[in-house]
Amino acid sequence: MVTSKFAAARQGLLLEHYNGKKILVTGGTGSIGHELTAQLLKSRARVVRVLSNDENGLFDMEQEFTDHRIRYLLGDVRDPERMKQAAQDIDFVFHAAALKHVPIGEYNPFELVMTNVVGTKNVIDACLHNDVRSFVLISTDKAVNPISTLGASKLLCEKLVVDAAAYKGPRRTKFTCVRFGNVLKTRGSVTEVFARQLVNGGPLTLTDAEMTRFVLDQQTAVARVLKAAKVAEGGEIFVMKMKSLRIKDLAEVFVEEFARSHRLEPSSIQIKFSGARPGEKIHEELMTDTEASNCAETGEFYILLPRTSASSTYRNLKQSTVRPYTSKDGPLMAKEEIRHLLRFLN
């Protein structure tokens, strides 16, 4: 109880930063966008605009949230004029709109470029046009040493945002990125896939027995995004500190925890390996060795600093000695820790 009260108080202090502000969340019907909206509504924000090209998703959110401060905007980040309208008189933009599935992206690369890259440019331009106070890009570990179209597109998104911080001139907008790995229990996440396969009696399908991934729960990830936006000075990339696990261990614990709730014996559920899919890595990276050479560190983040940064805030932070930062490097979550995480998510 003490811990939960402390966490609630800490979140309250964080959310005070958004009191009285007008906020736009692109991709607001997605998992991260939805959670951003939910947490921002706990502040005294004046307006939260939720933008999405998913009409049904907007309808569902409208039924879920009855708060009068929400505005539901149907639109696409590919449309620059719509973005300028959406960002009018806005203080904070959280840019979560993206196409995110690796295998689909390999066969539809132009669509990823249009949504992820051109869409991000359109939102950046809208922020500059409207003199928005702060812009935050939601990025991914797949942007680091990318081998997939998705990863390459998100790397370009990061470059656009960091460069915008350099060429914005006298405008006040602070441009920053927040990079993190897999968020469990989001749409299309591995736990969602496992749940669907388990309902059908298995098997659970994995690509490689040695595959590792960074993982974090959704509420923590979004709380850290909000914190990064609060402290950002512009041009940084905030890399979340995350634990990692072996996907095979996650699958085995998932079966042990949830099989009986579907009247299935855990021993009856097979786990099969299919080999890595197009564009998929065995291990993910959150930071390269080169990036780590100009990196400050806090309790929750590694902060990749802009080369021109002269901020006294960052000079006073501990300089990171981690290089590089990959999901296979020490220590992987034990099964009991994975079990606790799954119970927390449930």
C-alpha positions as CSV (number, residue, x, y, z in Angstrom):
1,M,0.0,0.0,0.0
2,V,2.8,2.4,0.9
3,T,4.5,1.7,-2.5
4,S,1.3,2.2,-4.4
5,K,0.6,5.5,-2.6
6,F,4.1,6.7,-3.3
7,A,3.7,5.8,-7.0
8,A,0.4,7.6,-7.2
9,A,1.9,10.7,-5.6
10,R,4.8,10.6,-8.0
11,Q,2.5,10.3,-11.0
12,G,0.4,13.2,-9.7
13,L,3.5,15.4,-9.6
14,L,4.4,14.4,-13.1
15,L,0.9,15.0,-14.5
16,E,0.9,18.5,-12.9
17,H,3.1,19.5,-15.8
18,Y,0.2,19.1,-18.2
19,N,-2.4,21.0,-16.2
20,G,-4.1,23.7,-18.3
21,K,-2.4,22.4,-21.5
22,K,-3.8,21.5,-24.9
23,I,-2.5,18.2,-26.1
24,L,-2.6,16.2,-29.4
25,V,-2.1,12.5,-29.5
26,T,-1.6,11.1,-33.1
27,G,-2.4,7.4,-33.5
28,G,-4.5,7.9,-30.4
29,T,-6.6,4.7,-30.9
30,G,-3.5,2.5,-30.8
31,S,-2.3,0.8,-27.6
32,I,0.3,3.5,-26.7
33,G,-1.9,6.4,-27.9
34,H,-4.9,5.0,-25.9
35,E,-2.8,4.7,-22.7
36,L,-1.3,8.2,-23.2
37,T,-4.9,9.6,-23.5
38,A,-6.0,7.7,-20.3
39,Q,-3.0,9.0,-18.3
40,L,-3.3,12.6,-19.6
41,L,-7.0,12.7,-18.6
42,K,-5.8,12.2,-15.0
43,S,-4.2,15.6,-15.2
44,R,-6.1,18.9,-15.5
45,A,-5.3,19.2,-19.2
46,R,-7.6,21.6,-21.0
47,V,-8.0,19.6,-24.1
48,V,-6.8,16.2,-25.3
49,R,-7.2,15.7,-29.1
50,V,-7.1,12.1,-30.2
51,L,-6.3,11.8,-33.9
52,S,-6.6,8.5,-35.9
53,N,-7.6,7.2,-39.3
54,D,-9.4,4.4,-37.5
55,E,-13.0,5.4,-37.4
56,N,-14.1,2.4,-35.4
57,G,-11.3,2.9,-32.9
58,L,-12.4,6.5,-32.4
59,F,-16.0,5.4,-31.9
60,D,-14.9,2.8,-29.3
61,M,-12.9,5.4,-27.4
62,E,-15.8,7.8,-27.4
63,Q,-17.9,5.1,-25.7
64,E,-15.1,4.4,-23.2
65,F,-14.2,8.0,-22.2
66,T,-17.0,10.4,-21.4
67,D,-14.6,13.2,-20.4
68,H,-15.7,16.5,-22.1
69,R,-12.1,17.5,-22.6
70,I,-11.5,14.9,-25.4
71,R,-11.8,15.8,-29.0
72,Y,-12.0,12.9,-31.5
73,L,-10.3,13.8,-34.9
74,L,-10.6,11.6,-37.9
75,G,-7.6,12.1,-40.1
76,D,-4.3,10.7,-41.4
77,V,-0.8,11.9,-40.7
78,R,-0.2,11.5,-44.5
79,D,-2.4,14.6,-44.9
80,P,-0.3,17.8,-44.2
81,E,-3.3,20.2,-44.1
82,R,-5.2,18.0,-41.7
83,M,-2.1,17.9,-39.4
84,K,-1.9,21.7,-39.4
85,Q,-5.5,21.9,-38.4
86,A,-5.1,19.2,-35.7
87,A,-2.1,21.0,-34.2
88,Q,-3.7,24.4,-34.1
89,D,-3.4,26.1,-30.6
90,I,-1.7,22.9,-29.2
91,D,1.0,22.8,-26.5
92,F,2.1,19.2,-26.6
93,V,2.1,16.7,-29.5
94,F,2.7,13.0,-28.8
95,H,3.3,11.4,-32.1
96,A,2.4,7.7,-31.8
97,A,0.8,7.1,-35.2
98,A,2.8,4.5,-37.2
99,L,2.6,1.3,-39.1
100,K,4.5,-1.2,-36.8
101,H,4.4,-4.8,-38.0
102,V,7.7,-6.0,-39.3
103,P,6.7,-8.8,-41.7
104,I,3.8,-6.7,-43.2
105,G,6.2,-3.9,-43.7
106,E,8.6,-6.1,-45.7
107,Y,5.9,-6.6,-48.3
108,N,4.5,-3.1,-48.2
109,P,7.5,-0.8,-47.8
110,F,6.1,2.2,-49.6
111,E,3.1,2.3,-47.2
112,L,5.5,2.4,-44.2
113,V,7.5,5.2,-45.8
114,M,4.3,7.2,-46.5
115,T,2.9,6.8,-43.0
116,N,6.0,6.6,-40.8
117,V,8.4,8.9,-42.6
118,V,6.3,11.4,-44.6
119,G,3.7,11.3,-41.9
120,T,6.3,12.3,-39.3
121,K,7.5,15.1,-41.5
122,N,3.9,16.4,-41.8
123,V,3.5,16.4,-38.0
124,I,6.8,18.2,-37.6
125,D,5.8,20.8,-40.1
126,A,2.4,21.2,-38.4
127,C,4.2,21.8,-35.0
128,L,6.5,24.4,-36.5
129,H,3.6,26.1,-38.3
130,N,1.6,26.3,-35.1
131,D,4.5,27.1,-32.8
132,V,3.7,24.0,-30.6
133,R,5.6,23.9,-27.3
134,S,6.8,20.3,-27.4
135,F,6.8,17.3,-29.9
136,V,7.6,13.8,-28.8
137,L,8.1,10.9,-31.2
138,I,7.4,7.4,-30.1
139,S,10.2,5.3,-31.5
140,T,11.4,1.7,-31.2
141,D,14.4,-0.5,-30.7
142,K,14.0,-1.6,-34.3
143,A,15.4,1.8,-35.4
144,V,18.9,0.7,-34.1
145,N,21.0,-0.9,-36.8
146,P,17.8,-1.7,-38.8
147,I,17.5,-4.7,-41.0
148,S,13.7,-4.3,-41.7
149,T,11.7,-1.7,-43.5
150,L,10.0,-0.8,-40.3
151,G,13.3,-0.2,-38.5
152,A,14.7,1.8,-41.4
153,S,11.6,4.0,-41.4
154,K,11.7,4.6,-37.7
155,L,15.4,5.5,-37.9
156,L,14.5,8.1,-40.5
157,C,11.7,9.4,-38.2
158,E,14.3,9.9,-35.5
159,K,16.6,11.7,-37.8
160,L,13.8,14.0,-38.9
161,V,13.0,14.9,-35.4
162,V,16.5,15.4,-34.2
163,D,17.3,17.5,-37.3
164,A,14.1,19.6,-36.7
165,A,15.5,20.6,-33.3
166,A,18.5,22.0,-35.1
167,Y,16.8,23.8,-38.0
168,K,13.7,25.2,-36.2
169,G,15.4,28.6,-35.8
170,P,13.7,31.0,-33.3
171,R,10.6,28.8,-32.9
172,R,10.0,27.5,-29.4
173,T,9.1,23.9,-30.3
174,K,11.2,21.3,-28.4
175,F,11.6,18.1,-30.6
176,T,12.6,14.9,-28.9
177,C,12.3,11.1,-29.3
178,V,11.6,8.3,-26.8
179,R,12.9,4.9,-27.9
180,F,11.8,1.7,-26.2
181,G,11.4,-2.0,-26.9
182,N,8.4,-4.4,-26.7
183,V,5.4,-3.3,-24.6
184,L,3.5,-6.3,-23.4
185,K,-0.3,-6.6,-23.8
186,T,-0.5,-4.1,-26.7
187,R,-2.3,-4.9,-29.9
188,G,-0.2,-7.3,-31.9
189,S,2.2,-8.0,-29.1
190,V,3.6,-11.5,-28.5
191,T,1.4,-12.0,-25.4
192,E,-1.7,-11.2,-27.5
193,V,-0.6,-13.8,-30.1
194,F,0.1,-16.4,-27.5
195,A,-3.3,-15.8,-25.9
196,R,-5.1,-16.4,-29.3
197,Q,-3.1,-19.5,-30.0
198,L,-3.7,-20.9,-26.5
199,V,-7.5,-20.5,-26.8
200,N,-7.2,-22.7,-30.0
201,G,-5.4,-25.3,-28.0
202,G,-1.9,-24.4,-29.4
203,P,0.7,-24.7,-30.5
204,L,2.4,-21.5,-29.5
205,T,4.7,-20.6,-32.4
206,L,8.1,-19.0,-31.9
207,T,10.7,-18.1,-34.5
208,D,13.9,-19.0,-32.6
209,A,14.6,-20.7,-29.3
210,E,17.4,-18.1,-28.5
211,M,15.4,-15.0,-29.4
212,T,15.5,-12.2,-26.8
213,R,13.5,-9.0,-26.5
214,F,13.3,-5.9,-24.3
215,V,10.0,-5.8,-22.4
216,L,8.0,-3.3,-20.3
217,D,4.5,-2.9,-19.2
218,Q,2.3,-0.4,-21.0
219,Q,1.6,1.9,-18.0
220,T,5.2,2.3,-17.1
221,A,6.2,2.9,-20.7
222,V,3.7,5.7,-21.1
223,A,4.5,7.3,-17.7
224,R,8.1,7.5,-18.9
225,V,7.1,9.1,-22.2
226,L,5.3,11.8,-20.2
227,K,8.4,12.2,-18.0
228,A,10.6,12.6,-21.0
229,A,8.4,15.2,-22.5
230,K,8.5,17.1,-19.2
231,V,12.3,17.3,-18.9
232,A,13.3,17.4,-22.6
233,E,15.3,20.3,-23.8
234,G,15.3,19.4,-27.5
235,G,17.3,17.2,-29.8
236,E,17.7,14.3,-27.5
237,I,16.7,10.6,-27.8
238,F,15.5,9.2,-24.5
239,V,16.3,5.4,-24.4
240,M,14.3,3.6,-21.8
241,K,16.1,1.3,-19.5
242,M,14.3,-2.1,-19.9
243,K,14.7,-5.6,-18.8
244,S,15.0,-8.4,-21.4
245,L,13.9,-12.0,-21.6
246,R,14.1,-15.1,-23.7
247,I,10.9,-15.4,-25.7
248,K,11.0,-19.2,-25.2
249,D,10.9,-18.6,-21.4
250,L,8.0,-16.2,-21.8
251,A,6.0,-18.8,-23.9
252,E,6.6,-21.6,-21.3
253,V,5.5,-19.4,-18.4
254,F,2.5,-18.2,-20.4
255,V,1.3,-21.8,-20.9
256,E,1.9,-22.6,-17.2
257,E,-0.1,-19.6,-16.1
258,F,-3.0,-19.6,-18.4
259,A,-3.6,-23.0,-19.9
260,R,-5.8,-24.3,-17.1
261,S,-8.1,-21.2,-17.3
262,H,-9.0,-22.6,-20.7
263,R,-9.4,-26.1,-19.3
264,L,-6.2,-27.3,-20.9
265,E,-3.3,-29.1,-19.4
266,P,-0.1,-27.2,-19.8
267,S,1.7,-30.4,-20.8
268,S,-0.7,-30.7,-23.8
269,I,0.3,-27.3,-25.3
270,Q,3.2,-27.6,-27.8
271,I,5.7,-24.9,-28.6
272,K,7.0,-24.9,-32.2
273,F,9.8,-23.1,-33.9
274,S,9.4,-21.7,-37.4
275,G,12.6,-19.7,-38.0
276,A,13.0,-15.9,-38.1
277,R,10.6,-14.0,-40.3
278,P,11.6,-11.5,-42.9
279,G,13.2,-8.4,-41.3
280,E,13.3,-10.0,-37.8
281,K,16.4,-10.0,-35.6
282,I,17.3,-12.7,-33.0
283,H,18.3,-10.0,-30.6
284,E,17.3,-6.3,-30.5
285,E,19.3,-3.3,-29.7
286,L,18.3,-0.1,-27.9
287,M,21.6,1.8,-28.4
288,T,24.7,1.4,-30.5
289,D,28.3,1.7,-29.4
290,T,28.6,5.0,-31.3
291,E,25.5,6.5,-29.8
292,A,26.7,5.5,-26.3
293,S,29.8,7.6,-26.7
294,N,27.7,10.8,-26.2
295,C,25.1,9.5,-23.6
296,A,24.0,10.7,-20.2
297,E,22.2,8.4,-17.7
298,T,19.4,8.7,-15.2
299,G,17.6,6.1,-13.2
300,E,15.1,5.4,-16.0
301,F,16.8,6.5,-19.2
302,Y,20.0,6.6,-21.2
303,I,19.8,10.0,-23.0
304,L,21.5,10.3,-26.4
305,L,22.5,14.0,-26.5
306,P,22.6,16.2,-29.5
307,R,26.2,16.9,-30.6
308,T,25.7,20.6,-30.0
309,S,24.2,20.3,-26.6
310,A,25.7,22.7,-24.0
311,S,23.0,22.1,-21.4
312,S,24.1,22.4,-17.9
313,T,21.4,19.9,-17.0
314,Y,23.0,17.2,-19.0
315,R,26.5,18.1,-18.1
316,N,25.6,17.4,-14.5
317,L,24.3,13.9,-15.2
318,K,26.3,10.7,-15.0
319,Q,27.9,9.8,-18.3
320,S,26.9,6.3,-19.4
321,T,29.4,3.5,-19.6
322,V,27.0,1.0,-21.3
323,R,27.9,0.3,-24.9
324,P,26.2,-1.1,-26.8
325,Y,22.8,-1.9,-25.2
326,T,21.3,-5.1,-26.5
327,S,18.6,-7.6,-25.3
328,K,21.1,-10.5,-25.1
329,D,23.3,-8.7,-22.7
330,G,23.0,-9.5,-19.1
331,P,20.9,-10.6,-17.0
332,L,17.8,-12.1,-18.6
333,M,14.6,-12.2,-16.6
334,A,14.2,-15.5,-14.7
335,K,11.0,-17.4,-15.1
336,E,9.6,-16.3,-11.7
337,E,10.2,-12.7,-12.7
338,I,8.3,-13.3,-15.9
339,R,5.5,-15.0,-14.0
340,H,5.2,-11.9,-11.8
341,L,5.1,-9.7,-14.8
342,L,2.3,-11.7,-16.5
343,R,0.2,-11.7,-13.3
344,F,0.6,-8.0,-13.0
345,L,-0.5,-7.5,-16.6
346,N,-3.5,-9.8,-16.1
